[in-house]
Amino acid sequence: LLTEYIGVFRPRVVFYIFSFNDISDLTVFRTRAEMQAFIDQPVESIRYPPRTDVTQARSPSLIRRLARASYVVKAYRWLKWRLGVGPALAAEEGPDEENSLEWRYTKKAIAYMQYVAAKHGAELVIAPISPFSRRDHEILGTTAKAYGLPLLDTSSLTIADASLWRPRDGHFSSAG
């Protein structure tokens, strides 16, 4: 969206809204190879195809999403690795780890957004909306500092204030 619309709207400030499900969604919509290829690409050579019309878009199959998100599948892979009959797991296998593939992908996406924003005279601001995980805030804070980016303080958006969230959903209510 930033690539497509920054030239149209010419904002002075661009907010990157990090949502609590951004890391887990990566494993549903991107393969490990796709994530690594994105990470390996210099920011100035990243290109996105034209957006797909919503009526034409297809999400990954239910079976593919379940297989990637399933703890049973992950436990099976770990057990195979532990028994020495499966491929080695990366040291940063857990997506909550700052050096995981998912977080490296996210950091590269932030670097790209910063590059695009700067090319158009805009400032990128990171705004984490992750009431379930202080770790997300910590990682994004470290990333913002490393890239010289402002980090919006969203620490008051906690799950404790039920009025901010839709019940059993995790997304903002109208009050949120």
C-alpha positions as MATLAB code, in Angstrom:
seq = 'LLTEYIGVFRPRVVFYIFSFNDISDLTVFRTRAEMQAFIDQPVESIRYPPRTDVTQARSPSLIRRLARASYVVKAYRWLKWRLGVGPALAAEEGPDEENSLEWRYTKKAIAYMQYVAAKHGAELVIAPISPFSRRDHEILGTTAKAYGLPLLDTSSLTIADASLWRPRDGHFSSAG';
ca = [
       0.000    0.000    0.000;
       2.810    2.403    0.841;
       4.550    1.796   -2.478;
       1.341    2.303   -4.421;
      -0.156    5.287   -2.602;
       2.628    7.407   -1.085;
       3.018    9.352   -4.327;
      -0.733    9.924   -4.522;
      -1.314   11.176   -0.964;
       2.164   12.634   -0.274;
       1.994   12.328    3.527;
       4.541   13.965    5.807;
       4.246   11.084    8.291;
       3.615    7.404    7.597;
       2.545    5.129   10.447;
       3.502    1.476   10.342;
       0.824   -0.180   12.478;
       2.257   -3.449   13.778;
      -0.593   -5.727   14.850;
      -0.301   -8.613   17.270;
      -0.896  -11.177   14.510;
       1.633   -9.844   11.975;
       4.364  -12.334   12.880;
       2.119  -15.407   12.934;
       0.426  -14.381    9.668;
       3.761  -14.468    7.859;
       3.932  -18.248    8.171;
       0.442  -18.509    6.704;
       0.965  -16.259    3.692;
       4.707  -16.677    2.960;
       6.961  -19.704    2.685;
      10.294  -19.719    4.462;
      12.009  -19.441    1.066;
       9.903  -16.391    0.124;
      10.720  -14.705    3.418;
      14.440  -15.397    3.042;
      14.467  -14.130   -0.564;
      12.847  -10.870    0.606;
      15.411  -10.499    3.410;
      18.305  -11.096    0.995;
      17.119   -8.436   -1.458;
      18.537   -4.887   -1.193;
      15.768   -2.427   -0.257;
      16.318   -0.335   -3.373;
      15.622   -3.327   -5.635;
      12.384   -4.474   -3.953;
       9.445   -4.304   -6.352;
       5.849   -5.284   -5.782;
       3.481   -6.405   -8.518;
       0.294   -4.373   -9.049;
      -2.318   -5.025   -6.376;
      -4.729   -7.883   -6.988;
      -8.394   -6.929   -7.027;
     -10.053   -8.135   -3.826;
     -12.579  -10.163   -5.793;
      -9.726  -12.046   -7.481;
      -7.513  -12.572   -4.431;
      -7.203  -16.041   -2.946;
      -5.858  -16.822    0.484;
      -3.844  -19.976    1.154;
      -5.900  -23.112    1.507;
      -7.259  -24.026    4.910;
      -5.070  -27.133    4.984;
      -1.940  -25.093    4.212;
      -2.787  -22.533    6.925;
      -3.505  -25.256    9.492;
      -0.330  -27.152    8.648;
       1.815  -24.041    9.075;
       0.131  -22.925   12.299;
      -0.430  -26.306   13.931;
       1.523  -27.068   17.081;
       1.073  -30.766   16.296;
       2.873  -30.287   12.978;
       5.592  -28.224   14.678;
       5.977  -30.865   17.406;
       6.206  -33.570   14.733;
       8.967  -31.631   12.933;
      10.806  -31.116   16.227;
      10.519  -34.801   17.119;
      11.860  -35.825   13.706;
      14.769  -33.415   14.184;
      15.394  -34.680   17.730;
      15.487  -38.277   16.503;
      17.882  -37.271   13.731;
      15.539  -38.147   10.875;
      14.487  -34.643    9.851;
      16.167  -31.449    8.654;
      17.995  -29.344   11.219;
      15.884  -26.603   12.751;
      17.225  -23.076   12.779;
      18.457  -21.842   16.135;
      15.932  -19.013   15.943;
      12.986  -21.302   15.165;
      10.600  -19.627   17.621;
       8.825  -16.627   16.063;
       9.046  -14.728   19.368;
      12.818  -14.608   19.054;
      14.224  -11.374   17.677;
      16.427  -13.223   15.173;
      13.684  -15.529   13.883;
      13.009  -15.562   10.160;
       9.662  -13.851   10.780;
      11.218  -10.976   12.721;
      14.068  -10.588   10.224;
      11.422  -10.356    7.472;
       9.506   -7.743    9.486;
      12.660   -5.703   10.121;
      13.469   -5.782    6.401;
       9.915   -4.623    5.633;
      10.406   -1.732    8.091;
      13.713   -0.843    6.392;
      11.925   -0.864    3.039;
       9.070    1.329    4.329;
      11.633    3.742    5.771;
      13.410    3.846    2.390;
      10.177    4.524    0.461;
       8.972    7.122    2.965;
      12.309    8.964    2.890;
      12.320    8.979   -0.936;
       9.014   10.849   -0.762;
      10.030   13.233    2.031;
       7.971   11.471    4.699;
       8.895   10.184    8.135;
       8.101    6.600    9.122;
       6.758    6.029   12.650;
       6.354    2.565   14.176;
       3.104    2.063   16.107;
       2.901   -1.365   17.781;
      -0.613   -2.598   18.561;
       0.210   -5.783   20.404;
      -1.552   -5.896   23.775;
      -0.741   -9.563   24.319;
       3.030   -9.328   23.981;
       5.493   -7.013   25.679;
       8.159   -8.836   23.652;
       6.775   -7.387   20.399;
       7.135   -3.896   21.885;
      10.703   -4.626   22.991;
      11.759   -5.923   19.576;
      10.096   -3.031   17.751;
      11.675   -0.561   20.185;
      15.128   -1.992   19.489;
      14.433   -1.922   15.750;
      13.167    1.671   15.850;
      16.272    2.758   17.747;
      18.592    0.916   15.336;
      16.914    2.551   12.311;
      16.585    5.973   13.939;
      12.786    5.838   13.782;
      10.229    7.192   16.241;
       8.203    4.617   18.151;
       4.682    5.576   19.170;
       4.066    4.761   22.833;
       1.110    2.396   22.742;
       1.788    0.834   26.138;
      -1.552    2.103   27.452;
      -3.354   -0.135   24.952;
      -3.396   -3.179   27.171;
      -5.752   -6.108   27.152;
      -6.730   -5.105   30.701;
      -8.985   -2.366   29.326;
     -11.689   -4.576   27.805;
     -13.523   -1.583   26.312;
     -10.742   -1.170   23.720;
     -11.135   -4.656   22.238;
     -13.788   -6.749   20.564;
     -14.699   -9.706   22.826;
     -12.606  -12.847   22.205;
     -11.206  -11.241   19.049;
      -8.148   -9.094   19.790;
      -9.073   -6.352   17.324;
     -10.078   -2.843   18.309;
     -13.653   -2.070   19.273;
     -15.129    1.287   18.217;
     -13.795    2.722   21.488;
     -10.340    1.354   20.699;
];
